Amino acid sequence: MGESRARGLIPRGAIPAPMGDRAVVLLSGGMDSATALAIAKAETGDVITLTIDYGQRHRKEVEAAKAVAKHFRVRDHRVVKLDLASVG
């Protein structure tokens, strides 16, 4: 999807102009973050994704994020473990 087409999907001004030629997308594996990734890829081409593994009950979320990153051919997808036990 080219830049003009990606911009046509989102109202003008809803997304700030890219600040550079690289983006980091927080990727949960859901539709919203997958859409953000698609837009970032169209805008910059060079995207790094980050998934937070906070001990979700269902591993499906982390696995879905990995699959989405693979689908979009993300060059670097990182999964960071974060222990949230101290906050509930």
C-alpha positions in Angstrom: 0.0 0.0 0.0 1.5 3.3 -1.1 1.7 6.5 1.0 -1.2 8.2 -0.8 -3.5 5.2 -0.4 -2.6 4.8 3.3 -3.3 8.5 3.9 -6.6 8.1 2.1 -7.9 5.7 4.7 -7.3 8.0 7.6 -8.7 11.5 7.8 -6.1 14.2 7.0 -4.4 15.5 10.2 -5.4 12.4 12.3 -1.9 11.1 12.1 1.1 13.4 12.5 3.5 13.6 9.6 6.4 11.0 9.9 9.3 12.3 11.8 11.8 10.2 10.0 12.4 7.1 8.0 11.9 4.6 10.8 9.0 3.7 13.2 8.4 1.6 16.3 5.0 0.0 16.6 3.7 -1.5 19.9 2.2 -4.7 18.5 -0.4 -6.6 20.6 -1.5 -8.9 17.8 -5.0 -7.3 17.6 -6.6 -5.4 14.8 -5.7 -1.9 16.0 -2.0 -2.5 16.3 -1.9 -4.5 13.0 -3.5 -1.5 11.3 -1.0 0.9 12.9 1.7 -1.4 11.6 0.3 -1.4 8.1 0.2 2.4 8.1 3.7 2.7 9.5 5.0 0.3 6.9 3.4 2.4 4.2 4.7 5.6 5.6 8.3 4.7 6.5 9.0 1.2 5.1 11.4 0.5 8.0 9.5 -0.6 11.1 10.5 -2.3 14.3 7.8 -3.9 16.4 7.6 -4.4 20.1 5.3 -6.8 22.0 5.0 -6.8 25.7 4.6 -10.3 27.3 3.1 -9.5 30.7 2.0 -13.1 31.4 -1.3 -13.0 29.4 -3.6 -15.9 30.2 -3.8 -16.7 26.6 -0.6 -17.1 24.6 -2.6 -16.4 21.5 -2.0 -12.7 21.8 1.8 -13.0 21.7 1.6 -15.6 19.0 -0.7 -13.4 16.9 1.7 -10.5 17.3 4.5 -12.7 16.0 2.4 -13.8 13.0 1.4 -10.2 12.2 5.1 -9.1 12.3 6.0 -12.0 10.0 3.2 -11.2 7.6 4.4 -7.6 7.3 8.0 -8.7 7.0 9.1 -6.7 9.9 12.9 -6.7 10.1 13.0 -6.7 13.9 10.2 -7.9 16.2 11.1 -7.9 19.8 9.1 -9.6 22.6 9.8 -8.1 26.1 8.8 -9.9 29.2 7.4 -7.6 31.9 6.4 -8.9 35.3 3.3 -7.0 36.5 2.8 -9.1 39.6 3.7 -6.2 41.8 0.9 -4.1 40.4 -1.8 -6.8 40.4 
